[in-house]
Amino acid sequence: QVQLVESGGGLVQAGGSLRLSCAASGSIFSIDAMGWYRQPPGKQRELVATITSGVGTNAADSVKGRFTISRDNAKNTVYLQMNSLKPEDTAVYYCNAAVRSGIGSAFPTRIYWGQGSQVTVSS
């Protein structure tokens, strides 16, 4: 079993910054892509940013230039640095990771999710 534990959410004024962390633990042989998604109030979950094991990144247009995704492979941790926050960034933020627990077909890649972190940006 694999667990993803998030930290770093909270309340911040518009223009401020927050850093989210997500640490994976448990039966981990390798982690491929990791990512952050968010679900604004009353809306569907949407992609924020992803990062591959080779640290290639992708981000939604709405956060480009403001949010930065990074990872520490030694710690199995992914981060989301959020700067110049706007009220429309208010959402529950979820991390995920594509994890293999061993080698071979008996250990397919599985997607795991964090518990969610509330980020509230006041105007």
N, C-alpha and C positions, 0 to 999 in steps of 0.2 A: 504494500500500500504506500501511497505517496501523499504527502500533505503540503499544501502551499499556504503559508501564513503571511498576511499582509500587515503593514504598519505604516503610519505616517499621515493618515488622513486628518481632516479637521476643518475648522472655520477660518477663513482668511478674507481680508478686504480685497476688492478689485485692485489689480496691479501688483498684488503680492505673489509670494512663491510658496510652494510646498514640494516635498520630496516623498514619493511613495516607494516602499521597499516590499519585496515579495521573496521569501526564502522557501525553497523546496527542500524537503527532507523525506527520508524513508528509503524504499527499495529503488534506488536510482543507479542505473548503469551509465546512461547518457541522457542528456537533454538536448533536443534539437531546437526548434524555435520557442521563444518565449514572447509573451505579449501583454498588452494592457487593453482592456475594453472598458466602456462606461455605459451606464444606463441612466439618462436624465429622468426626472420625474415625469411619469405618464408617457414615456417613450420607450422604444425598443433599444436593446443593447447594441452598441456600435463600436467599431474598431477605433482605437486611439493610435497605437503604434505597436510594431513587432520588431523582433531582432533575432537573427539566426545564430547558430552556434559559431559561425564565422564572423559575427558582429555586423553583418549587413542589416540595414534598418529600413523600415517603411513607416510612414506616418500619415494620418488623415490630414487633408488640406487645412482643416479648421485649427489644427494645432502646430502646423509646421512653423518653425522659427520661434516658437514659444516653449514647446515641450521637447525633452530629450530623453530617449530610452537608452539604457546601457545595461550591461550585465557583468557579473563577476563569476566566471565559470568555476573557480576554485571554491566559491561559497554557494554555488547553485542559486544565485540571487539575481533578480532583475530589479532595476530601478526605473522610476519615472520622475525626472526633474521637471516641474511645472512652473514656468515663469510667466509674468504678465497675465495673471489669471483674470478671467472675465466671469460675470455672473452666469453666462451661458455654459460655463465649464462645470457648473454645479451638477453633481451626479454621484451615483455609487460606482466606484472604480473597482474592476476585477482584473486580477492577473491570471494568466494561464501558461501552461508549459506542456510541450510535447515530450513525453518521457518514455524511455525504454528501460525496463527493469532487468534486462539480460541480453544475451546474444542469441540470434536465431529466431525462427518462426514461432517458437513458443512464447516469445516475448515481443508482441507487436507494440508499436507506438500507441500510447494512450494519452488523451488530453485530460489534464487535471486543472481545476479552478481554485482560486483563492476564495476566502469567505466574503470579500467585498469590503471596501473602505469608503465611508461617506466623505465627500469633498463638497464643502459649501462655500461659495464665493459671494460675499455681500457687496452691494453697490454703494 
